């Protein structure tokens, strides 16, 4: 018996050993089957967004955008997934649908669709059948919202303020379309923005019965302002009161919009029986109004410094009974966005950037309360269930395209409910970012992230690609992106370095403010010190093979590097600011006037001091090969900035290439253009670093 037991045990051990060997071999085979990230992988990925929890908390509706190379656009459709887990269902297939919003009874979804031409509000019954249009305005519809009682839908539409009805708007637009003269005429600022011209129409706030039995009603007739503001507004700047009788919205009504960041809150009855009433008057921006469920308060966020778009966002409370406004989060040195109330009206949830992440926070709705971090990581968006027990989260990281998660309201039990890109990701080898801190300019601590190339070999030396973020008041986040995808760059064989230099958000307001009138000062020093810190910390970086690239302010920093150092073998400047004086052709003049503390004629020294153009003679000294990229439709950084930079590079004998997209703006968005952008980018840096 003892021999038999021994033989049986030996047999088990042999089998276990064989299984372990087989498992290891299988794991190695799977690892070998994985490949480095490429643009082809990136363009195949499905982009999850706009998640909305059903009233009963059992379903989530959301959108999935999939790049269509043949059509050179992203095709967006509605999907639905069970919160408990299980397969997702595709609800629409036109490729032109967005913004799903559940009806309060959960029986239908309102959404926006351009399937028949311009965007309109459609309704889709959960009982089955095809979606049907609710709105039929010739001017289209946008930013759909349900009233809490389910009887009314709010939206906005761009109309001529002096038109009294849709017939007038249609006639005006038809005449404009037929007119062979396409001249833009302006008599005031802001006459264009991002990629569009402001030629008369304004986005007005409308309501309409959700059953379709009634006409759309303009709640802001004759208003010479946009709801929400064209400059920085979004759907969070419009919300219904709990009793469905009132709407609160943000509008910028200052005479010169191009120099104003003063957005005020207004309330208007849904019946349209009274003109909108202004309820905030401070000179900064007030937005994201959210009524407390008990109807007593409107929570909103506010920037208090006029003319400064990167001021801290405070959580504010407006008392509807007393008209009193209170700042309840001044001591919290981060910016609060995407506010939401708990059902008992005692707690306010929000998002705030914090050191490469964007956690969900919660705080009591009282002055001086301390916000508590509920869910860490990068949460691109969140929502709260009607019973307040469940958080709906759209989460992402530098190794994970956005997916939808749920957790308890205290952050426990976090789990994914969509797995949209799992099959694609299973075949890709990626490394997570490594965060590190270093001493920046004037001894201030700064943070950076580094991503090693896939299939990393400690015995090798790798070229370094330093990515320079824009803004300048934004941050490199531990979040997936499609326009500057770090994993594609690392997949091409680079150590990718992202430095959150002075001016970045997520590190306190002082850190952000320190780029004001100092564009090429401490921020430049932080970048260079961050590079030095990376070289000292990571011996696998080849310090003789370094490139740097950035867009917008990141393009400015690339231009600044080109005129101030010879440490880089190649540079990429996308939509970069080169000449600060001619940059005054931008649309948001408040940006230039704040960051340089004046106009080109009131503070000419600042415009000269911080312009790479001032140091153009150094281009011929350093001769760093530079790729210059721009979009002709870019009104934020006019593409002539890039032309001027390229002209100077050429005249100074610097190896350089210019790429201009006639059909793109500040960003390259069309799939085929993006493909060309990535290939040209990588070819350029490869040429000089490998």
Secondary structure as the mmCIF struct_conf table of DSSP 4:
data_model
#
loop_
_struct_conf.conf_type_id
_struct_conf.id
_struct_conf.beg_label_comp_id
_struct_conf.beg_label_asym_id
_struct_conf.beg_label_seq_id
_struct_conf.end_label_comp_id
_struct_conf.end_label_asym_id
_struct_conf.end_label_seq_id
HELX_RH_AL_P HELX_RH_AL_P1 UNK A 2 UNK A 33
STRN STRN1 UNK A 35 UNK A 36
HELX_RH_AL_P HELX_RH_AL_P2 UNK A 39 UNK A 44
STRN STRN2 UNK A 46 UNK A 53
TURN_TY1_P TURN_TY1_P1 UNK A 55 UNK A 56
BEND BEND1 UNK A 57 UNK A 58
STRN STRN3 UNK A 59 UNK A 68
TURN_TY1_P TURN_TY1_P2 UNK A 69 UNK A 72
STRN STRN4 UNK A 73 UNK A 82
TURN_TY1_P TURN_TY1_P3 UNK A 83 UNK A 84
BEND BEND2 UNK A 85 UNK A 85
STRN STRN5 UNK A 89 UNK A 90
BEND BEND3 UNK A 94 UNK A 95
STRN STRN6 UNK A 96 UNK A 96
STRN STRN7 UNK A 97 UNK A 102
TURN_TY1_P TURN_TY1_P4 UNK A 104 UNK A 105
BEND BEND4 UNK A 106 UNK A 107
STRN STRN8 UNK A 108 UNK A 113
TURN_TY1_P TURN_TY1_P5 UNK A 115 UNK A 116
BEND BEND5 UNK A 117 UNK A 118
STRN STRN9 UNK A 120 UNK A 125
TURN_TY1_P TURN_TY1_P6 UNK A 126 UNK A 127
BEND BEND6 UNK A 128 UNK A 129
STRN STRN10 UNK A 132 UNK A 133
BEND BEND7 UNK A 134 UNK A 134
TURN_TY1_P TURN_TY1_P7 UNK A 138 UNK A 139
STRN STRN11 UNK A 142 UNK A 146
TURN_TY1_P TURN_TY1_P8 UNK A 148 UNK A 149
BEND BEND8 UNK A 150 UNK A 151
STRN STRN12 UNK A 152 UNK A 160
TURN_TY1_P TURN_TY1_P9 UNK A 161 UNK A 162
BEND BEND9 UNK A 165 UNK A 165
HELX_RH_AL_P HELX_RH_AL_P3 UNK A 166 UNK A 178
BEND BEND10 UNK A 180 UNK A 180
BEND BEND11 UNK A 187 UNK A 189
STRN STRN13 UNK A 192 UNK A 193
TURN_TY1_P TURN_TY1_P10 UNK A 194 UNK A 195
STRN STRN14 UNK A 196 UNK A 197
BEND BEND12 UNK A 200 UNK A 200
STRN STRN15 UNK A 201 UNK A 209
TURN_TY1_P TURN_TY1_P11 UNK A 210 UNK A 211
BEND BEND13 UNK A 212 UNK A 212
BEND BEND14 UNK A 214 UNK A 214
STRN STRN16 UNK A 217 UNK A 218
TURN_TY1_P TURN_TY1_P12 UNK A 219 UNK A 222
BEND BEND15 UNK A 224 UNK A 225
BEND BEND16 UNK A 227 UNK A 228
TURN_TY1_P TURN_TY1_P13 UNK A 230 UNK A 232
HELX_RH_3T_P HELX_RH_3T_P1 UNK A 235 UNK A 237
STRN STRN17 UNK A 238 UNK A 240
TURN_TY1_P TURN_TY1_P14 UNK A 242 UNK A 243
BEND BEND17 UNK A 244 UNK A 245
STRN STRN18 UNK A 246 UNK A 252
BEND BEND18 UNK A 255 UNK A 255
HELX_RH_3T_P HELX_RH_3T_P2 UNK A 257 UNK A 259
STRN STRN19 UNK A 263 UNK A 269
TURN_TY1_P TURN_TY1_P15 UNK A 270 UNK A 271
BEND BEND19 UNK A 274 UNK A 274
STRN STRN20 UNK A 277 UNK A 278
BEND BEND20 UNK A 283 UNK A 284
STRN STRN21 UNK A 286 UNK A 291
TURN_TY1_P TURN_TY1_P16 UNK A 293 UNK A 294
BEND BEND21 UNK A 295 UNK A 296
STRN STRN22 UNK A 297 UNK A 302
BEND BEND22 UNK A 305 UNK A 305
TURN_TY1_P TURN_TY1_P17 UNK A 306 UNK A 307
TURN_TY1_P TURN_TY1_P18 UNK A 309 UNK A 310
BEND BEND23 UNK A 311 UNK A 311
STRN STRN23 UNK A 314 UNK A 319
TURN_TY1_P TURN_TY1_P19 UNK A 320 UNK A 323
STRN STRN24 UNK A 324 UNK A 327
TURN_TY1_P TURN_TY1_P20 UNK A 330 UNK A 331
BEND BEND24 UNK A 334 UNK A 334
STRN STRN25 UNK A 337 UNK A 341
TURN_TY1_P TURN_TY1_P21 UNK A 343 UNK A 344
BEND BEND25 UNK A 345 UNK A 346
STRN STRN26 UNK A 347 UNK A 354
TURN_TY1_P TURN_TY1_P22 UNK A 355 UNK A 356
STRN STRN27 UNK A 357 UNK A 364
BEND BEND26 UNK A 365 UNK A 366
TURN_TY1_P TURN_TY1_P23 UNK A 367 UNK A 368
HELX_LH_PP_P HELX_LH_PP_P1 UNK A 369 UNK A 371
STRN STRN28 UNK A 372 UNK A 375
BEND BEND27 UNK A 377 UNK A 377
STRN STRN29 UNK A 378 UNK A 384
TURN_TY1_P TURN_TY1_P24 UNK A 386 UNK A 387
BEND BEND28 UNK A 388 UNK A 388
STRN STRN30 UNK A 390 UNK A 397
TURN_TY1_P TURN_TY1_P25 UNK A 398 UNK A 399
STRN STRN31 UNK A 400 UNK A 408
TURN_TY1_P TURN_TY1_P26 UNK A 409 UNK A 410
BEND BEND29 UNK A 411 UNK A 411
BEND BEND30 UNK A 413 UNK A 413
STRN STRN32 UNK A 415 UNK A 416
BEND BEND31 UNK A 417 UNK A 417
TURN_TY1_P TURN_TY1_P27 UNK A 420 UNK A 421
HELX_RH_AL_P HELX_RH_AL_P4 UNK A 422 UNK A 425
TURN_TY1_P TURN_TY1_P28 UNK A 426 UNK A 427
STRN STRN33 UNK A 428 UNK A 429
STRN STRN34 UNK A 434 UNK A 439
HELX_RH_3T_P HELX_RH_3T_P3 UNK A 441 UNK A 443
STRN STRN35 UNK A 445 UNK A 451
HELX_LH_PP_P HELX_LH_PP_P2 UNK A 452 UNK A 453
BEND BEND32 UNK A 454 UNK A 455
TURN_TY1_P TURN_TY1_P29 UNK A 458 UNK A 459
BEND BEND33 UNK A 460 UNK A 460
STRN STRN36 UNK A 462 UNK A 468
TURN_TY1_P TURN_TY1_P30 UNK A 471 UNK A 473
BEND BEND34 UNK A 478 UNK A 479
BEND BEND35 UNK A 482 UNK A 484
HELX_RH_AL_P HELX_RH_AL_P5 UNK A 486 UNK A 491
TURN_TY1_P TURN_TY1_P31 UNK A 492 UNK A 493
STRN STRN37 UNK A 495 UNK A 500
TURN_TY1_P TURN_TY1_P32 UNK A 502 UNK A 503
BEND BEND36 UNK A 505 UNK A 507
HELX_RH_AL_P HELX_RH_AL_P6 UNK A 509 UNK A 513
TURN_TY1_P TURN_TY1_P33 UNK A 514 UNK A 517
TURN_TY1_P TURN_TY1_P34 UNK A 519 UNK A 521
HELX_RH_AL_P HELX_RH_AL_P7 UNK A 522 UNK A 537
TURN_TY1_P TURN_TY1_P35 UNK A 539 UNK A 540
STRN STRN38 UNK A 541 UNK A 551
TURN_TY1_P TURN_TY1_P36 UNK A 552 UNK A 552
HELX_RH_AL_P HELX_RH_AL_P8 UNK A 553 UNK A 562
TURN_TY1_P TURN_TY1_P37 UNK A 563 UNK A 564
BEND BEND37 UNK A 569 UNK A 569
STRN STRN39 UNK A 570 UNK A 574
BEND BEND38 UNK A 575 UNK A 575
TURN_TY1_P TURN_TY1_P38 UNK A 580 UNK A 581
HELX_RH_3T_P HELX_RH_3T_P4 UNK A 582 UNK A 585
BEND BEND39 UNK A 586 UNK A 587
HELX_RH_AL_P HELX_RH_AL_P9 UNK A 589 UNK A 595
TURN_TY1_P TURN_TY1_P39 UNK A 596 UNK A 597
BEND BEND40 UNK A 598 UNK A 598
TURN_TY1_P TURN_TY1_P40 UNK A 600 UNK A 602
BEND BEND41 UNK A 603 UNK A 603
HELX_RH_AL_P HELX_RH_AL_P10 UNK A 604 UNK A 609
TURN_TY1_P TURN_TY1_P41 UNK A 610 UNK A 610
HELX_RH_3T_P HELX_RH_3T_P5 UNK A 612 UNK A 615
TURN_TY1_P TURN_TY1_P42 UNK A 616 UNK A 616
HELX_RH_AL_P HELX_RH_AL_P11 UNK A 617 UNK A 622
STRN STRN40 UNK A 625 UNK A 631
TURN_TY1_P TURN_TY1_P43 UNK A 632 UNK A 633
TURN_TY1_P TURN_TY1_P44 UNK A 635 UNK A 639
HELX_RH_AL_P HELX_RH_AL_P12 UNK A 640 UNK A 651
TURN_TY1_P TURN_TY1_P45 UNK A 652 UNK A 653
STRN STRN41 UNK A 656 UNK A 661
TURN_TY1_P TURN_TY1_P46 UNK A 662 UNK A 663
BEND BEND42 UNK A 666 UNK A 667
BEND BEND43 UNK A 670 UNK A 670
HELX_RH_AL_P HELX_RH_AL_P13 UNK A 671 UNK A 689
#
